Amino acid sequence: MNEKKSLLRNDGFQTFVTSIICIILGLIVGWLALLIIEPSGAWGAIVAVIKNFFKYPSAPARLKYFGSTLAKTAPLIFCSLSVLFAYKVGLFNIGAAGQYCLGVALALYLAIVKQMPWFVCLVAGIVAGGVSGALCGLLKAYFNVNVVISGIMLNWISLYGTNLLLKPAMDPSGKDTFRLVNKAKQALLPTLGLDKLFSKNQYVTLAIPLAIVVAVIIWIVLDKTKIGYELKATGNNVNAAKYCGMKENRNIILTMVIAGGLAAMGGALYYLSDFEQWNVNASAVPGMGFNGIAAAFLGGLNPIGCLFSSYFITHITMGGGNVDLSHYCAQIADFISAVIIYLCGFVLFFKTVMNGWLKKSEEKKIARARAAAEEANKEGGNA
């Protein structure tokens, strides 16, 4: 019983439980919305969203579309890690979307226009995102400019800068950049043989295992190293960190450089897999950076948790394309994800309720033990 209580008191376990509660409640709300729109097909629609690639009858087809889901999960993992890393140091990297754009910009420009190999394109993309993050960090460290403000402004600068840079890489027959498989095969990410495991899905590349490795590294850096401790200490209290001899300005800048590099890495890897082409007339910042915020919080602000939350959000989002579009829109999956993330704002409330229940349970147990002891004393006295 004590072991059970200690497990329930564990912060990680509580975060896991509350995240599951958020997911279940979000799915229920989504189902209720479907009921309101068209009751007859509501259950089938919510099942279609949840099933995603499981809807396909053959195993090869399921494997292929499972691979596509993983391919789209990889950049979201990097964006969630970017948000998480900054947040752990007391900074809110809302500029992840712009850093993601810059990673795409440099990677595709060097790939298509300059015909560079994939590793050069990837490194250049990471550096571009790191520079963008460094700018936010510098403004915060030396001019006390809120990273949210600078991040939002840089999002739009990065978006239109990306469009401008990638004009020479645009396919004249459309508004998107050239397919790498047609114009820059040397820049395609290696599949490491993973494509064969997923029914020859060429989009299953190095990005997927790399995302897992990076998540583990981030966990080790933040929780097991001296620099991670210093970064978190700076985020918790800048003045205290300064008093202890830590270089607070350096830590702020370093944090944003790493966060920016992570988001850009996600963008570069995604487009170097040739899964999508960049629309050079895009007028909206990619949602991947903002979805990273959702994935980070749904994952309990834990790097390993981000792996699972990023996959879940991608799974649900891609499953939205399976609903009956004659009655519902594919964006129902985005609605469900939004509800789940909104509910994540109540994680602290759920934890408070859980801890309150545990406290009352322990108090009742202590009261029963005292009553039993008093009864035993009375019986002993009577004897």
Short mmCIF file of the C-alpha atoms (twelve columns), coordinates in Angstrom:
data_MODEL
# 
_entry.id   MODEL 
# 
loop_
_atom_site.group_PDB 
_atom_site.id 
_atom_site.type_symbol 
_atom_site.label_atom_id 
_atom_site.label_alt_id 
_atom_site.label_comp_id 
_atom_site.label_asym_id 
_atom_site.label_seq_id 
_atom_site.Cartn_x 
_atom_site.Cartn_y 
_atom_site.Cartn_z 
_atom_site.pdbx_PDB_model_num 
ATOM 1   C CA . MET A 1   0.000   0.000  0.000   1 
ATOM 2   C CA . ASN A 2   2.859   2.367  0.847   1 
ATOM 3   C CA . GLU A 3   4.492   1.643  -2.509  1 
ATOM 4   C CA . LYS A 4   1.200   2.466  -4.247  1 
ATOM 5   C CA . LYS A 5   0.962   5.750  -2.330  1 
ATOM 6   C CA . SER A 6   4.555   6.677  -3.173  1 
ATOM 7   C CA . LEU A 7   3.854   5.989  -6.856  1 
ATOM 8   C CA . LEU A 8   0.794   8.228  -6.749  1 
ATOM 9   C CA . ARG A 9   2.915   10.924 -5.123  1 
ATOM 10  C CA . ASN A 10  5.527   10.715 -7.880  1 
ATOM 11  C CA . ASP A 11  5.439   13.878 -10.017 1 
ATOM 12  C CA . GLY A 12  6.229   12.013 -13.229 1 
ATOM 13  C CA . PHE A 13  3.447   9.495  -12.642 1 
ATOM 14  C CA . GLN A 14  0.998   12.278 -11.828 1 
ATOM 15  C CA . THR A 15  1.942   14.087 -15.044 1 
ATOM 16  C CA . PHE A 16  1.389   10.898 -17.039 1 
ATOM 17  C CA . VAL A 17  -2.017  10.286 -15.457 1 
ATOM 18  C CA . THR A 18  -3.176  13.861 -15.942 1 
ATOM 19  C CA . SER A 19  -2.036  13.829 -19.584 1 
ATOM 20  C CA . ILE A 20  -4.089  10.660 -20.170 1 
ATOM 21  C CA . ILE A 21  -7.075  12.356 -18.530 1 
ATOM 22  C CA . CYS A 22  -6.633  15.351 -20.856 1 
ATOM 23  C CA . ILE A 23  -6.505  13.062 -23.886 1 
ATOM 24  C CA . ILE A 24  -9.633  11.133 -22.887 1 
ATOM 25  C CA . LEU A 25  -11.582 14.325 -22.110 1 
ATOM 26  C CA . GLY A 26  -10.431 15.872 -25.396 1 
ATOM 27  C CA . LEU A 27  -11.635 12.862 -27.372 1 
ATOM 28  C CA . ILE A 28  -14.993 12.990 -25.567 1 
ATOM 29  C CA . VAL A 29  -15.402 16.689 -26.369 1 
ATOM 30  C CA . GLY A 30  -14.471 15.999 -30.005 1 
ATOM 31  C CA . TRP A 31  -17.055 13.231 -30.175 1 
ATOM 32  C CA . LEU A 32  -19.713 15.560 -28.699 1 
ATOM 33  C CA . ALA A 33  -18.843 18.156 -31.366 1 
ATOM 34  C CA . LEU A 34  -19.286 15.513 -34.050 1 
ATOM 35  C CA . LEU A 35  -22.619 14.557 -32.515 1 
ATOM 36  C CA . ILE A 36  -23.797 18.142 -32.800 1 
ATOM 37  C CA . ILE A 37  -22.709 18.411 -36.439 1 
ATOM 38  C CA . GLU A 38  -24.079 15.052 -37.642 1 
ATOM 39  C CA . PRO A 39  -25.166 12.475 -35.021 1 
ATOM 40  C CA . SER A 40  -25.441 9.506  -37.379 1 
ATOM 41  C CA . GLY A 41  -21.746 9.379  -38.267 1 
ATOM 42  C CA . ALA A 42  -20.211 10.772 -35.055 1 
ATOM 43  C CA . TRP A 43  -18.957 7.481  -33.646 1 
ATOM 44  C CA . GLY A 44  -17.498 6.355  -36.968 1 
ATOM 45  C CA . ALA A 45  -15.751 9.703  -37.399 1 
ATOM 46  C CA . ILE A 46  -14.102 9.714  -33.972 1 
ATOM 47  C CA . VAL A 47  -13.003 6.106  -34.495 1 
ATOM 48  C CA . ALA A 48  -11.531 7.075  -37.889 1 
ATOM 49  C CA . VAL A 49  -9.559  9.890  -36.262 1 
ATOM 50  C CA . ILE A 50  -8.176  7.550  -33.598 1 
ATOM 51  C CA . LYS A 51  -7.403  4.689  -35.992 1 
ATOM 52  C CA . ASN A 52  -5.449  6.741  -38.561 1 
ATOM 53  C CA . PHE A 53  -3.370  4.220  -40.564 1 
ATOM 54  C CA . PHE A 54  -5.026  1.249  -38.826 1 
ATOM 55  C CA . LYS A 55  -7.968  1.758  -41.172 1 
ATOM 56  C CA . TYR A 56  -6.041  0.068  -43.999 1 
ATOM 57  C CA . PRO A 57  -6.838  -3.657 -44.291 1 
ATOM 58  C CA . SER A 58  -3.410  -4.841 -45.449 1 
ATOM 59  C CA . ALA A 59  -0.317  -4.906 -43.258 1 
ATOM 60  C CA . PRO A 60  1.990   -3.365 -45.920 1 
ATOM 61  C CA . ALA A 61  -0.363  -0.397 -46.323 1 
ATOM 62  C CA . ARG A 62  -0.553  0.092  -42.563 1 
ATOM 63  C CA . LEU A 63  3.225   -0.008 -42.296 1 
ATOM 64  C CA . LYS A 64  3.632   2.486  -45.125 1 
ATOM 65  C CA . TYR A 65  1.255   5.040  -43.633 1 
ATOM 66  C CA . PHE A 66  2.632   4.405  -40.161 1 
ATOM 67  C CA . GLY A 67  5.999   5.404  -41.614 1 
ATOM 68  C CA . SER A 68  4.474   8.611  -42.977 1 
ATOM 69  C CA . THR A 69  3.069   9.390  -39.523 1 
ATOM 70  C CA . LEU A 70  6.524   8.888  -38.007 1 
ATOM 71  C CA . ALA A 71  8.091   11.072 -40.711 1 
ATOM 72  C CA . LYS A 72  5.756   13.913 -39.803 1 
ATOM 73  C CA . THR A 73  6.285   13.316 -36.088 1 
ATOM 74  C CA . ALA A 74  10.051  13.891 -36.282 1 
ATOM 75  C CA . PRO A 75  9.964   17.686 -36.907 1 
ATOM 76  C CA . LEU A 76  7.311   18.102 -34.219 1 
ATOM 77  C CA . ILE A 77  9.587   16.347 -31.725 1 
ATOM 78  C CA . PHE A 78  12.366  18.835 -32.474 1 
ATOM 79  C CA . CYS A 79  10.012  21.812 -32.132 1 
ATOM 80  C CA . SER A 80  8.653   20.482 -28.830 1 
ATOM 81  C CA . LEU A 81  12.193  19.953 -27.540 1 
ATOM 82  C CA . SER A 82  13.016  23.523 -28.571 1 
ATOM 83  C CA . VAL A 83  10.102  24.912 -26.566 1 
ATOM 84  C CA . LEU A 84  10.830  22.587 -23.641 1 
ATOM 85  C CA . PHE A 85  14.534  23.459 -23.460 1 
ATOM 86  C CA . ALA A 86  13.858  27.188 -23.330 1 
ATOM 87  C CA . TYR A 87  10.975  26.770 -20.873 1 
ATOM 88  C CA . LYS A 88  13.142  24.776 -18.476 1 
ATOM 89  C CA . VAL A 89  15.418  27.815 -18.336 1 
ATOM 90  C CA . GLY A 90  12.539  30.199 -17.713 1 
ATOM 91  C CA . LEU A 91  12.166  31.376 -21.327 1 
ATOM 92  C CA . PHE A 92  9.174   30.922 -23.645 1 
ATOM 93  C CA . ASN A 93  10.434  30.248 -27.156 1 
ATOM 94  C CA . ILE A 94  7.399   31.250 -29.183 1 
ATOM 95  C CA . GLY A 95  9.870   32.016 -31.986 1 
ATOM 96  C CA . ALA A 96  10.271  28.296 -32.739 1 
ATOM 97  C CA . ALA A 97  8.078   28.724 -35.828 1 
ATOM 98  C CA . GLY A 98  10.426  31.323 -37.321 1 
ATOM 99  C CA . GLN A 99  13.499  29.283 -36.447 1 
ATOM 100 C CA . TYR A 100 11.831  26.308 -38.145 1 
ATOM 101 C CA . CYS A 101 11.419  28.464 -41.277 1 
ATOM 102 C CA . LEU A 102 15.079  29.438 -41.287 1 
ATOM 103 C CA . GLY A 103 16.113  25.806 -41.021 1 
ATOM 104 C CA . VAL A 104 13.999  25.080 -44.100 1 
ATOM 105 C CA . ALA A 105 15.322  28.153 -45.934 1 
ATOM 106 C CA . LEU A 106 19.030  27.402 -45.657 1 
ATOM 107 C CA . ALA A 107 18.601  23.653 -46.126 1 
ATOM 108 C CA . LEU A 108 16.549  23.897 -49.319 1 
ATOM 109 C CA . TYR A 109 18.521  26.813 -50.761 1 
ATOM 110 C CA . LEU A 110 21.834  25.000 -50.436 1 
ATOM 111 C CA . ALA A 111 20.259  21.740 -51.616 1 
ATOM 112 C CA . ILE A 112 18.462  22.972 -54.739 1 
ATOM 113 C CA . VAL A 113 20.324  26.121 -55.760 1 
ATOM 114 C CA . LYS A 114 23.849  25.244 -54.626 1 
ATOM 115 C CA . GLN A 115 23.576  21.442 -54.987 1 
ATOM 116 C CA . MET A 116 25.147  20.790 -51.588 1 
ATOM 117 C CA . PRO A 117 25.011  17.366 -49.852 1 
ATOM 118 C CA . TRP A 118 22.439  16.725 -47.143 1 
ATOM 119 C CA . PHE A 119 24.787  17.055 -44.149 1 
ATOM 120 C CA . VAL A 120 25.975  20.511 -45.264 1 
ATOM 121 C CA . CYS A 121 22.367  21.623 -45.771 1 
ATOM 122 C CA . LEU A 122 21.376  20.268 -42.366 1 
ATOM 123 C CA . VAL A 123 24.228  21.975 -40.502 1 
ATOM 124 C CA . ALA A 124 23.551  25.275 -42.282 1 
ATOM 125 C CA . GLY A 125 19.884  25.088 -41.304 1 
ATOM 126 C CA . ILE A 126 20.752  24.416 -37.659 1 
ATOM 127 C CA . VAL A 127 23.185  27.344 -37.619 1 
ATOM 128 C CA . ALA A 128 20.540  29.670 -39.103 1 
ATOM 129 C CA . GLY A 129 18.066  28.734 -36.358 1 
ATOM 130 C CA . GLY A 130 20.759  29.100 -33.717 1 
ATOM 131 C CA . VAL A 131 21.580  32.615 -34.921 1 
ATOM 132 C CA . SER A 132 17.908  33.568 -34.759 1 
ATOM 133 C CA . GLY A 133 17.687  32.186 -31.232 1 
ATOM 134 C CA . ALA A 134 20.901  33.991 -30.285 1 
ATOM 135 C CA . LEU A 135 19.368  37.291 -31.387 1 
ATOM 136 C CA . CYS A 136 16.402  36.734 -29.063 1 
ATOM 137 C CA . GLY A 137 18.806  35.761 -26.286 1 
ATOM 138 C CA . LEU A 138 20.996  38.836 -26.788 1 
ATOM 139 C CA . LEU A 139 17.991  41.152 -26.697 1 
ATOM 140 C CA . LYS A 140 16.816  39.491 -23.486 1 
ATOM 141 C CA . ALA A 141 20.224  39.370 -21.797 1 
ATOM 142 C CA . TYR A 142 21.422  42.901 -22.532 1 
ATOM 143 C CA . PHE A 143 18.251  44.917 -23.208 1 
ATOM 144 C CA . ASN A 144 15.668  42.932 -21.211 1 
ATOM 145 C CA . VAL A 145 13.461  42.503 -24.286 1 
ATOM 146 C CA . ASN A 146 10.920  39.775 -23.635 1 
ATOM 147 C CA . VAL A 147 11.714  36.725 -25.801 1 
ATOM 148 C CA . VAL A 148 7.998   36.383 -26.601 1 
ATOM 149 C CA . ILE A 149 7.961   39.817 -28.254 1 
ATOM 150 C CA . SER A 150 11.220  39.352 -30.146 1 
ATOM 151 C CA . GLY A 151 10.240  35.794 -31.090 1 
ATOM 152 C CA . ILE A 152 6.895   36.831 -32.575 1 
ATOM 153 C CA . MET A 153 8.506   39.625 -34.593 1 
ATOM 154 C CA . LEU A 154 11.226  37.308 -35.893 1 
ATOM 155 C CA . ASN A 155 8.621   34.724 -36.904 1 
ATOM 156 C CA . TRP A 156 7.309   36.985 -39.640 1 
ATOM 157 C CA . ILE A 157 10.730  38.256 -40.656 1 
ATOM 158 C CA . SER A 158 11.880  34.644 -40.971 1 
ATOM 159 C CA . LEU A 159 8.806   33.591 -42.958 1 
ATOM 160 C CA . TYR A 160 9.117   36.282 -45.616 1 
ATOM 161 C CA . GLY A 161 12.898  35.968 -45.625 1 
ATOM 162 C CA . THR A 162 12.476  32.258 -46.358 1 
ATOM 163 C CA . ASN A 163 10.049  32.989 -49.199 1 
ATOM 164 C CA . LEU A 164 12.491  35.486 -50.682 1 
ATOM 165 C CA . LEU A 165 15.505  33.189 -50.388 1 
ATOM 166 C CA . LEU A 166 13.713  30.218 -51.937 1 
ATOM 167 C CA . LYS A 167 12.377  32.054 -55.015 1 
ATOM 168 C CA . PRO A 168 15.258  30.690 -57.154 1 
ATOM 169 C CA . ALA A 169 14.371  27.180 -55.970 1 
ATOM 170 C CA . MET A 170 10.726  27.460 -57.038 1 
ATOM 171 C CA . ASP A 171 9.370   25.120 -59.694 1 
ATOM 172 C CA . PRO A 172 8.164   27.372 -62.575 1 
ATOM 173 C CA . SER A 173 5.144   25.124 -63.070 1 
ATOM 174 C CA . GLY A 174 3.787   25.927 -59.599 1 
ATOM 175 C CA . LYS A 175 4.304   27.854 -56.382 1 
ATOM 176 C CA . ASP A 176 6.314   25.202 -54.515 1 
ATOM 177 C CA . THR A 177 10.027  24.481 -54.491 1 
ATOM 178 C CA . PHE A 178 11.397  21.688 -56.672 1 
ATOM 179 C CA . ARG A 179 11.165  18.107 -55.446 1 
ATOM 180 C CA . LEU A 180 14.557  17.045 -54.171 1 
ATOM 181 C CA . VAL A 181 14.175  13.667 -55.828 1 
ATOM 182 C CA . ASN A 182 14.084  15.480 -59.191 1 
ATOM 183 C CA . LYS A 183 16.551  18.342 -58.670 1 
ATOM 184 C CA . ALA A 184 18.812  17.542 -55.703 1 
ATOM 185 C CA . LYS A 185 19.088  13.836 -54.990 1 
ATOM 186 C CA . GLN A 186 22.401  14.437 -53.231 1 
ATOM 187 C CA . ALA A 187 20.509  16.350 -50.534 1 
ATOM 188 C CA . LEU A 188 18.005  13.611 -49.716 1 
ATOM 189 C CA . LEU A 189 18.407  12.275 -46.196 1 
ATOM 190 C CA . PRO A 190 19.707  8.698  -45.973 1 
ATOM 191 C CA . THR A 191 17.040  6.168  -45.041 1 
ATOM 192 C CA . LEU A 192 19.466  3.841  -43.227 1 
ATOM 193 C CA . GLY A 193 17.404  0.942  -44.556 1 
ATOM 194 C CA . LEU A 194 14.346  2.060  -42.572 1 
ATOM 195 C CA . ASP A 195 12.344  2.575  -45.759 1 
ATOM 196 C CA . LYS A 196 12.375  -1.195 -46.327 1 
ATOM 197 C CA . LEU A 197 10.856  -1.797 -42.898 1 
ATOM 198 C CA . PHE A 198 7.951   0.488  -43.780 1 
ATOM 199 C CA . SER A 199 6.930   -0.940 -47.167 1 
ATOM 200 C CA . LYS A 200 9.504   1.069  -49.125 1 
ATOM 201 C CA . ASN A 201 8.323   4.388  -47.730 1 
ATOM 202 C CA . GLN A 202 11.137  6.747  -48.815 1 
ATOM 203 C CA . TYR A 203 10.092  9.384  -46.287 1 
ATOM 204 C CA . VAL A 204 11.216  7.237  -43.358 1 
ATOM 205 C CA . THR A 205 14.715  8.606  -42.959 1 
ATOM 206 C CA . LEU A 206 17.522  9.382  -40.556 1 
ATOM 207 C CA . ALA A 207 15.278  12.064 -39.009 1 
ATOM 208 C CA . ILE A 208 13.253  9.591  -36.953 1 
ATOM 209 C CA . PRO A 209 16.031  7.830  -34.993 1 
ATOM 210 C CA . LEU A 210 17.881  11.154 -34.748 1 
ATOM 211 C CA . ALA A 211 14.863  12.745 -33.042 1 
ATOM 212 C CA . ILE A 212 14.877  9.991  -30.405 1 
ATOM 213 C CA . VAL A 213 18.629  10.354 -29.827 1 
ATOM 214 C CA . VAL A 214 18.371  14.134 -29.472 1 
ATOM 215 C CA . ALA A 215 15.495  13.797 -26.972 1 
ATOM 216 C CA . VAL A 216 17.637  11.505 -24.810 1 
ATOM 217 C CA . ILE A 217 20.588  13.917 -25.065 1 
ATOM 218 C CA . ILE A 218 18.400  16.855 -24.006 1 
ATOM 219 C CA . TRP A 219 17.164  14.844 -21.013 1 
ATOM 220 C CA . ILE A 220 20.752  14.024 -19.995 1 
ATOM 221 C CA . VAL A 221 21.949  17.612 -20.452 1 
ATOM 222 C CA . LEU A 222 19.117  19.144 -18.428 1 
ATOM 223 C CA . ASP A 223 18.974  16.605 -15.609 1 
ATOM 224 C CA . LYS A 224 22.414  15.024 -15.385 1 
ATOM 225 C CA . THR A 225 25.001  17.700 -16.189 1 
ATOM 226 C CA . LYS A 226 26.484  20.772 -14.538 1 
ATOM 227 C CA . ILE A 227 25.629  23.058 -17.467 1 
ATOM 228 C CA . GLY A 228 22.019  21.863 -17.341 1 
ATOM 229 C CA . TYR A 229 21.855  22.680 -13.639 1 
ATOM 230 C CA . GLU A 230 23.293  26.144 -14.266 1 
ATOM 231 C CA . LEU A 231 20.856  26.820 -17.097 1 
ATOM 232 C CA . LYS A 232 17.854  25.842 -14.969 1 
ATOM 233 C CA . ALA A 233 19.196  27.791 -11.998 1 
ATOM 234 C CA . THR A 234 19.485  30.882 -14.195 1 
ATOM 235 C CA . GLY A 235 15.898  30.415 -15.324 1 
ATOM 236 C CA . ASN A 236 14.604  29.984 -11.781 1 
ATOM 237 C CA . ASN A 237 16.337  33.073 -10.390 1 
ATOM 238 C CA . VAL A 238 18.729  35.184 -12.446 1 
ATOM 239 C CA . ASN A 239 19.918  37.210 -9.468  1 
ATOM 240 C CA . ALA A 240 20.627  34.131 -7.372  1 
ATOM 241 C CA . ALA A 241 22.519  32.538 -10.266 1 
ATOM 242 C CA . LYS A 242 24.568  35.711 -10.670 1 
ATOM 243 C CA . TYR A 243 25.300  35.783 -6.938  1 
ATOM 244 C CA . CYS A 244 26.570  32.182 -7.151  1 
ATOM 245 C CA . GLY A 245 29.031  33.156 -9.874  1 
ATOM 246 C CA . MET A 246 27.080  31.815 -12.841 1 
ATOM 247 C CA . LYS A 247 27.251  33.755 -16.101 1 
ATOM 248 C CA . GLU A 248 23.573  34.559 -16.428 1 
ATOM 249 C CA . ASN A 249 23.772  36.421 -19.758 1 
ATOM 250 C CA . ARG A 250 25.799  33.644 -21.343 1 
ATOM 251 C CA . ASN A 251 23.316  31.060 -20.090 1 
ATOM 252 C CA . ILE A 252 20.334  32.948 -21.515 1 
ATOM 253 C CA . ILE A 253 21.987  33.322 -24.917 1 
ATOM 254 C CA . LEU A 254 23.203  29.725 -24.947 1 
ATOM 255 C CA . THR A 255 19.704  28.496 -24.116 1 
ATOM 256 C CA . MET A 256 18.153  30.374 -27.021 1 
ATOM 257 C CA . VAL A 257 20.901  29.258 -29.404 1 
ATOM 258 C CA . ILE A 258 20.189  25.609 -28.558 1 
ATOM 259 C CA . ALA A 259 16.421  26.126 -28.696 1 
ATOM 260 C CA . GLY A 260 16.667  27.869 -32.065 1 
ATOM 261 C CA . GLY A 261 18.959  25.184 -33.436 1 
ATOM 262 C CA . LEU A 262 16.563  22.431 -32.374 1 
ATOM 263 C CA . ALA A 263 13.546  24.014 -34.086 1 
ATOM 264 C CA . ALA A 264 15.566  24.696 -37.245 1 
ATOM 265 C CA . MET A 265 16.873  21.140 -37.209 1 
ATOM 266 C CA . GLY A 266 13.295  19.881 -37.283 1 
ATOM 267 C CA . GLY A 267 12.472  22.017 -40.321 1 
ATOM 268 C CA . ALA A 268 15.639  21.099 -42.196 1 
ATOM 269 C CA . LEU A 269 15.213  17.370 -41.600 1 
ATOM 270 C CA . TYR A 270 11.558  17.415 -42.609 1 
ATOM 271 C CA . TYR A 271 12.103  19.121 -45.953 1 
ATOM 272 C CA . LEU A 272 15.303  17.232 -46.714 1 
ATOM 273 C CA . SER A 273 13.223  14.061 -46.462 1 
ATOM 274 C CA . ASP A 274 11.224  15.445 -49.442 1 
ATOM 275 C CA . PHE A 275 7.945   14.798 -47.610 1 
ATOM 276 C CA . GLU A 276 6.678   18.245 -48.630 1 
ATOM 277 C CA . GLN A 277 7.767   21.208 -50.757 1 
ATOM 278 C CA . TRP A 278 7.910   24.769 -49.469 1 
ATOM 279 C CA . ASN A 279 5.239   27.161 -50.765 1 
ATOM 280 C CA . VAL A 280 7.214   30.308 -51.615 1 
ATOM 281 C CA . ASN A 281 4.012   32.365 -51.512 1 
ATOM 282 C CA . ALA A 282 3.154   31.277 -47.971 1 
ATOM 283 C CA . SER A 283 1.611   34.062 -45.910 1 
ATOM 284 C CA . ALA A 284 1.159   32.123 -42.663 1 
ATOM 285 C CA . VAL A 285 3.856   30.937 -40.287 1 
ATOM 286 C CA . PRO A 286 4.034   27.099 -40.261 1 
ATOM 287 C CA . GLY A 287 1.967   25.562 -37.502 1 
ATOM 288 C CA . MET A 288 4.710   23.078 -36.636 1 
ATOM 289 C CA . GLY A 289 6.456   25.575 -34.362 1 
ATOM 290 C CA . PHE A 290 3.272   26.380 -32.461 1 
ATOM 291 C CA . ASN A 291 2.294   22.707 -32.296 1 
ATOM 292 C CA . GLY A 292 5.647   22.194 -30.598 1 
ATOM 293 C CA . ILE A 293 4.321   24.254 -27.678 1 
ATOM 294 C CA . ALA A 294 1.345   21.909 -27.442 1 
ATOM 295 C CA . ALA A 295 3.485   18.779 -27.631 1 
ATOM 296 C CA . ALA A 296 5.896   20.068 -24.987 1 
ATOM 297 C CA . PHE A 297 3.155   20.696 -22.437 1 
ATOM 298 C CA . LEU A 298 1.198   17.554 -23.248 1 
ATOM 299 C CA . GLY A 299 4.445   15.635 -22.710 1 
ATOM 300 C CA . GLY A 300 4.707   17.052 -19.198 1 
ATOM 301 C CA . LEU A 301 7.730   19.174 -20.153 1 
ATOM 302 C CA . ASN A 302 9.808   16.013 -20.230 1 
ATOM 303 C CA . PRO A 303 12.031  15.218 -23.254 1 
ATOM 304 C CA . ILE A 304 10.963  11.567 -23.293 1 
ATOM 305 C CA . GLY A 305 7.338   12.571 -22.827 1 
ATOM 306 C CA . CYS A 306 7.690   14.830 -25.880 1 
ATOM 307 C CA . LEU A 307 8.367   11.776 -28.039 1 
ATOM 308 C CA . PHE A 308 4.999   10.270 -27.163 1 
ATOM 309 C CA . SER A 309 2.985   13.511 -27.136 1 
ATOM 310 C CA . SER A 310 4.394   14.546 -30.529 1 
ATOM 311 C CA . TYR A 311 3.455   11.193 -31.999 1 
ATOM 312 C CA . PHE A 312 -0.032  11.371 -30.494 1 
ATOM 313 C CA . ILE A 313 -0.726  14.840 -31.891 1 
ATOM 314 C CA . THR A 314 0.539   13.803 -35.332 1 
ATOM 315 C CA . HIS A 315 -1.462  10.567 -35.209 1 
ATOM 316 C CA . ILE A 316 -4.693  12.391 -34.367 1 
ATOM 317 C CA . THR A 317 -4.053  15.184 -36.883 1 
ATOM 318 C CA . MET A 318 -3.356  12.808 -39.756 1 
ATOM 319 C CA . GLY A 319 -6.318  10.675 -38.710 1 
ATOM 320 C CA . GLY A 320 -8.559  13.691 -39.257 1 
ATOM 321 C CA . GLY A 321 -8.198  13.166 -42.982 1 
ATOM 322 C CA . ASN A 322 -10.088 9.868  -42.647 1 
ATOM 323 C CA . VAL A 323 -13.435 11.333 -41.552 1 
ATOM 324 C CA . ASP A 324 -16.400 11.454 -43.878 1 
ATOM 325 C CA . LEU A 325 -15.764 14.827 -45.534 1 
ATOM 326 C CA . SER A 326 -19.334 15.002 -46.822 1 
ATOM 327 C CA . HIS A 327 -20.479 15.616 -43.217 1 
ATOM 328 C CA . TYR A 328 -17.349 16.759 -41.373 1 
ATOM 329 C CA . CYS A 329 -14.176 18.676 -42.124 1 
ATOM 330 C CA . ALA A 330 -10.696 17.221 -41.709 1 
ATOM 331 C CA . GLN A 331 -9.905  19.995 -39.212 1 
ATOM 332 C CA . ILE A 332 -11.924 18.139 -36.569 1 
ATOM 333 C CA . ALA A 333 -8.627  16.498 -35.595 1 
ATOM 334 C CA . ASP A 334 -7.075  19.938 -35.046 1 
ATOM 335 C CA . PHE A 335 -10.081 20.841 -32.913 1 
ATOM 336 C CA . ILE A 336 -9.608  17.724 -30.769 1 
ATOM 337 C CA . SER A 337 -5.882  18.448 -30.397 1 
ATOM 338 C CA . ALA A 338 -6.662  22.038 -29.408 1 
ATOM 339 C CA . VAL A 339 -9.116  20.878 -26.733 1 
ATOM 340 C CA . ILE A 340 -6.567  18.421 -25.350 1 
ATOM 341 C CA . ILE A 341 -3.906  21.116 -25.173 1 
ATOM 342 C CA . TYR A 342 -6.356  23.530 -23.562 1 
ATOM 343 C CA . LEU A 343 -7.083  20.911 -20.923 1 
ATOM 344 C CA . CYS A 344 -3.339  20.573 -20.340 1 
ATOM 345 C CA . GLY A 345 -3.577  24.020 -18.792 1 
ATOM 346 C CA . PHE A 346 -5.475  22.299 -15.973 1 
ATOM 347 C CA . VAL A 347 -2.719  19.758 -15.292 1 
ATOM 348 C CA . LEU A 348 -1.757  21.629 -12.123 1 
ATOM 349 C CA . PHE A 349 -5.424  21.616 -11.076 1 
ATOM 350 C CA . PHE A 350 -5.679  17.863 -11.670 1 
ATOM 351 C CA . LYS A 351 -2.480  17.321 -9.685  1 
ATOM 352 C CA . THR A 352 -3.856  19.462 -6.843  1 
ATOM 353 C CA . VAL A 353 -7.055  17.419 -6.787  1 
ATOM 354 C CA . MET A 354 -5.058  14.168 -6.803  1 
ATOM 355 C CA . ASN A 355 -2.774  15.331 -3.982  1 
ATOM 356 C CA . GLY A 356 -5.797  16.545 -2.008  1 
ATOM 357 C CA . TRP A 357 -7.427  13.136 -2.368  1 
ATOM 358 C CA . LEU A 358 -4.203  11.418 -1.269  1 
ATOM 359 C CA . LYS A 359 -3.909  13.727 1.746   1 
ATOM 360 C CA . LYS A 360 -7.492  13.037 2.831   1 
ATOM 361 C CA . SER A 361 -6.948  9.305  2.337   1 
ATOM 362 C CA . GLU A 362 -3.832  9.403  4.516   1 
ATOM 363 C CA . GLU A 363 -5.619  11.453 7.185   1 
ATOM 364 C CA . LYS A 364 -8.461  8.917  7.282   1 
ATOM 365 C CA . LYS A 365 -5.951  6.086  7.550   1 
ATOM 366 C CA . ILE A 366 -4.179  7.837  10.441  1 
ATOM 367 C CA . ALA A 367 -7.515  8.531  12.142  1 
ATOM 368 C CA . ARG A 368 -8.529  4.865  11.830  1 
ATOM 369 C CA . ALA A 369 -5.147  3.782  13.222  1 
ATOM 370 C CA . ARG A 370 -5.537  6.128  16.189  1 
ATOM 371 C CA . ALA A 371 -9.078  4.915  16.832  1 
ATOM 372 C CA . ALA A 372 -7.899  1.304  16.704  1 
ATOM 373 C CA . ALA A 373 -5.039  2.088  19.116  1 
ATOM 374 C CA . GLU A 374 -7.395  3.831  21.541  1 
ATOM 375 C CA . GLU A 375 -9.815  0.908  21.382  1 
ATOM 376 C CA . ALA A 376 -6.959  -1.485 22.056  1 
ATOM 377 C CA . ASN A 377 -5.863  0.588  25.069  1 
ATOM 378 C CA . LYS A 378 -9.380  0.586  26.462  1 
ATOM 379 C CA . GLU A 379 -9.677  -3.170 26.114  1 
ATOM 380 C CA . GLY A 380 -6.281  -3.570 27.785  1 
ATOM 381 C CA . GLY A 381 -7.364  -1.350 30.682  1 
ATOM 382 C CA . ASN A 382 -10.586 -3.271 31.160  1 
ATOM 383 C CA . ALA A 383 -8.678  -6.522 31.249  1 
# 
